[in-house]
Amino acid sequence: MQANDAYSMHQAYLGAMMVETEAADMGLKMLRSEHFPENRQKMVYDAIYTIRSRNENPFVWAVFQETKRRNESIDIKYLTDCIQKCSSVLHLPLYEREIMREYLDSQLSLAANALVNVPDNKSSIEEELRAITVQRDALDAPVSEGFGWHWFLEELTKHPTKPMKLGLNDIDNQFGGLEPGDVFTVGGRTAHGKTSFLSNVAYNMAKMGKTVLIFSSETTRFQYYQRLLAIETGTTLHDFRRRAVPIKTISDGISRLYGLPIIVDPTSSPSLDHIKRKIFESKADVVIVDHLQRCQFPKSESFRIGVKEYMRGFKNMAKDNKFLGIMASQISRSVDRFKEAKPVLADLLESSDIENESDQVVLLWIEPKEMEFTGAVTLQAIVAKNRYGPCGIVNLVWDRATGKMKDAE
């Protein structure tokens, strides 16, 4: 490994420690300041150590302020460069291994020189050489075939968590539960309940203790909170818009929802970078994007390629950051000519690219004769793709006035 690559690797590790508190704790446990070759790197490590000793998060600004308090010259651009070099916290074990290997190589070189230059202390230096060599050889030892299974068992025993639920029993039973890293896509025609479905899922999962981050590109934060209050209180959205809801009903509803871990980001066209930043800030368990076609796609030759790259990036983020991703998608406008027909996977805009990156796909549909009703209607949730279980149709009851959804009787 070239020197410049090594320095980038050390910077990447420090960058991860400033982004992910768990990564910081792991780094402080496994490495020490002396393992970093540059003085600036040692200063950053020491600043992170001090911040974590106060039980605070070592984010960039906190690290910058700590180095400033110590009268150390660390440019904030250097700190942001460290973060940019860290493509994924999943690379930390590899970085850690390389950092330790480089450090032990330098210690071997120092001990070998000492053996030549300080012959009087030969026995203790030889003992030190043997100890360093054992550590160095352990790093180079081939990984045993059983390593993956040992890791799997450790993960299973350390994190014996049950799969996540949407809070809609019939769909949950169909899915068998959802896990971090899954991407679940919800499609449907206009006014067929996509946003209401996602609002109910956010409400239910937050009630179960999951931190939910919602990108509501079509509604303001105020409007989204109205939806959540309507679900909680059973008040119609129309009454909320007319400001005809008694203040006591609102205050009682807020008191029950207060502290519910739901974060609403109303950015009109969220990019992948914007979503990634918000995930790091919120430590979300569930990330909901409503909806795909309003997102800011990477620059590409066509809309289709933009959708493909966006969905792939979102799926990679879900895997790397271990959250459940839920993506809403529109149905192709050409399908509106056949309102009597139930939607199928091919009806999703750029369906193949969405389907490939989704673990589950549900298409929402209402019988045309029920579209005129403003009260409770039967909403069909068509499970069109289910990577880990059966497909089929689940009936839900959707109160279009309040937005509340529940299992059919």
N, C-alpha and C positions, 0 to 999 in steps of 0.2 A: 504493500500500500504506500503510495506517495505521501510525502509530508502534508501537502495541501489537502489531500483526501482525508488524512487523519484529523487535521484541524477541523475540517468540515464535519466529520463524524462527532468530534467532541462538542462542537457548536450545536449540532442537531440534538444531541442528548440533553444539553442545557436548555435548548428551545423546548423540548418536550416537557422538561421539568417546570418550565414557566407557563405551560399551557394546561397541563393535567396535574392536579394535586396528587393523585395516586402515583403518577410517574415520578413526581418530586420525592415522595416518601420512599419509593423503591430505590431511586438513585442515591438518596442520602443513606440508605441502609447498605447498599452494595458497594458504593464508591466513596472515595475521600478526595479532598482538595488536591492532594499530591498526585492523584491519578491523571490530572489535567496538565498538559505541557506548558500552556501559555499563562502568563500572569493574569491577563484579563479573564480567562476561563476560571482560574482559581478564585478571583474576586467575585465572579458571578455565583460560583458554587457556594462560597462562604456567605454571600448575601441571602441566597435561597435557604441555606441552613439556619441562619438567624431568623428569617421570616417564619419558617416552619416551627422553630422552637417557640415562637409566640402564638402558634396555632393559627396563623394567618395564611391566606393563599398567596403564593409567590408569583403573581402575575407580573407582566412586564413593568408596569408603572411602579409597583411595590418594590421590585428589584432595583429599578433605576433610583428610586428615592433612598433605598437602603445604602446603595453604593455612594450616593451623593452625601448621605449622612456620615459616611466613613471617610469622606474626602478622597475617594478613588475616582479616577477619570475613566468612567465607562460611558460611552456614547449610546444614546437610546437606539440609534440606527444599528449598532452592533447587536443589541438585544433582539431587535426585530429580525435581523438577519439570521440569528440563531433559530428563531421560530420558523422562518421560511425554509431552512435547511431540513427541518423535521417533517418528512412527508407523512409519517404515521407513527403513533405511539407503539404500534405492534412491532416496530423495528428495534425497540429498546433492548431486548435481550441480545440481538446481534451487535448493536453498538457497544453494549456493556462488555461483551466477550472480546471485541476488538480493542477496546480501551484497556482492559486488563492485560491482554496479550502484549500490547505495546509497552505498558508500564512495567510488566515483568521482564521484558526484553531489556529495557533500560537498567533495571535493577541487576540483571545478570551481568550486563556489561560493567556496571560499577563494581560489583563484587569481584569479577575477574580481574579488573585493574587493581583493586585493593589487594588481591592475592599476590600480585607481582610486586606491588610497591610497599606492602606492609607485611613482610614475611614473618615477623614476630607473632602476629595474631592469626597464624595460618589455620589452626584448628577451628576457631569460631567462624572464620570467613568461609571455610569449606562447608561447615554445617549450614550456614546461611545459603550458600550456593545450592546445596542439596534441597533445602526447603523450597527455594524459588523454582528450581528445576521441576520438582514434583507438581507445584501449582501450574507451571507452564505446560507440562506434559498433559495435565488433566484438561486444560483448555483445548489442546490439539487432539485429544482422544476422540475416536469416532463415536457418534451417537448410537447407542444400542438400538436394536430393532424394537425393543419393548418400550422405548422412551415415550412414544406417542400414547401408548395405553396407560402408562404410569401417570402421564399428564392428565389424560381423560379422567382417570379415577380420582386424582387430586381435585380437579375442577368439580367433579360430581359431588365429592364430599365437602369441599370448601363452600360451594355455592349450590346447596340442595334446593334451589328455588323452583317453584312450580311454573309451568308456562303461563304467559300473560293471557288475560281474558279481556274481551271487548265489553262484557257486561250484558250481552244479548245471548242467552243460554243456548238457543237453537243453533246459532251460527258458531258459537264457541264449541259446541259438541261436534259440529261438522268439521271444524278446523282441527280439533284436538288440542287447541291452545296455540299461542304464537310465542316466538322466542326472539331475543335480541339478534339483530342481523337479518331478520325477515323483512321483506317489503311487500305490503298488502295494498293492492290497487282497487279503488272503487270507481266504477264508471256508471254513467246514466245520462239520459236526455235532460234537457233544461227543465227545471221544476219537478224532477222526479226524486228529490230528496237527498242529493249528495251532501250538501252542506249540513242539513239537519242530521243525517246519519253520522257525519264526522263530529258534530257538536255533541251528540249523545255518547259517542265513543269516548271523546275527550272527558266529558262529565263523568261517565262511569269509571274510566281508568284512573282519573284523579281521585275519585272517591275510594278507590282501592289502593291509594298511596303512591301511584306512579306520577312522576313529573312529566307533564305533557307540554310540548312546545308546538304551537299552531301558527302556521303562516297563512293568514287570511287575506289573500290578495284581492278578493272582491268585496270585502266588508271592512269597515273601520273597527278599531279595538272596542269602541263604545257599542257598536252594533253587535259585536260578538258576545260581549258581556250581557247585552240584552237577551240574546238567545239562551245563554246559560241560566239567567234568572227566570226566563219563561219556562224552561225545563224544570227548574227547581220549584217554582211557585204554582205552575199550572195556569199562569196568566197568558192571554193571547198576545202574540207579537203585534197585532193590530192595536190593542189597547196600549202597549208600550209606545208605539209610534204616536198615538194620539195624546200621550202623557195622561192617560186616564186610569193609571194604576195607583191605588192608595199608597201613600208613603210608608205606612206601616207594613204593607205587604212587601214592598221593596226592601225595607230595613230588615225585616225578619228573614227574607231570602238571603240578603247579603251576610247576615250573621251566621247563617248555616253554611254559606259558601266561602266565608272568610278563611283565608289560609289554605284553600284548595290549590294544589300545585299546578295551576294552569297558566302558561305564559303565552300571550297573544302578540304576534308580530304582524302588523298590518302592511308591511312593505308590498308595494303594488306588483313588482316583478323581481322576486328574490333570486339571486344568483346562487350557484353552488358555494362560492366563497362566503357569501353572506350567511347562508344556512350553516356552514361549518363554524363560523365565528359564534353564532348564537348557540350552537350545540355546546361548544366549549364553555361559554358563559353560563349556560343553564344547567349543564349536566343532565339533560333530558333523558328519560327512559323511552319516551314515545315522541316521534316527530311527525306531525301531520302537515301536508302541503295541499292547500285548496286554492287553485288547482294547477295541474301541470302546464296547461296551455298558456297560462299567464306568467310563467317563470321566464327568467332571462337566460336563454340558452347560450352555450359557448358559441363563438363565431365558427360557422361551418358553411359548407357549400349549399345546403338545403335545410328546410324545416325538418325533414325526416332524420337527417344526420344529427341535427341539434337535439331532437327528442332522444335519439339513441344515446348520445354522449351524456345528456343530462340524467337519464334514467340509470345509466351505468355508473355515473359519478355518485348518484344518490344511494344506489345499492352498495357501492364500495364504502361510502361513509357509514352506512348502517352496520356493515360488517366490522369496520375498523373501530368504530366508537361504541359498538354494542348497544344500539337502540333499535326499537321497532319502528320502521318507517311505514307511513300510511300516505298514499298518494291518490288524489282525486283526478279523474280524467274525463274529458268530454267525449260524447259519442259523435261520430261523424254527422254533419248536417244532412248529408244525402239520405241518411236513414229516416229522417223525419217524414219522408214521403210515404213510409210504410209504418204508420203509427200503431197499426194493429199487431205488428210483429214484435215479438220479444227480442231484445238485443242479444247479440252473440259476440264472442271475442273479436271477430273480424270487424265489428262496428266501431271499436275504439279507434280514435285518431292515431295513425301510425301504430296499429295494433301489435305487429310482430315485435317491434322494439320495446313496447311496454310489457308485453307478455313475457318476453325472454328474461327480463330483469325482475319480474314479480314472482313471489312464491305463492301468492293467492290473488285471485281476481274475483270480485263480486260486481255484478251488474244489477242496478236497481231498476225496477219497472212497475208501473201502475197500469191497471186495466184502463183503457181510454174512457169507458163509461164512468169511472170514479174520479177522473181528473177535474170534473166540475164541482166536486164536493170540497168544502172548506174545513170540514171536521175530520173525524177519524176515517182513514182509508186503509185498505190492505196493500202493503208494499211488498213486492216479491223481491227477495235478495237471491239472485241467480248466481250460485257458486260455479263460475265457468272454468276456473283453474284452482286446483288445490294440490300443491306439490306433495303434501304429506297425508292426504286422506281423500275421501270421496267428494265428487261434485254433486250438484243437485239444486233444488229450490227450497228456500226457507221463507216462510211467511212472517212478516212483521206487521204490527199495527202502528200506523203513523198518524198522530194527531197534527194535521197540517196547521191548525190555528196556533198551537203552543210549540210545535216542533218536537214534542216528546215522542220517543219510539219505545216499543216494548215487544216482547214475544207475543205471537198470536196465541189465543187460548187453545 
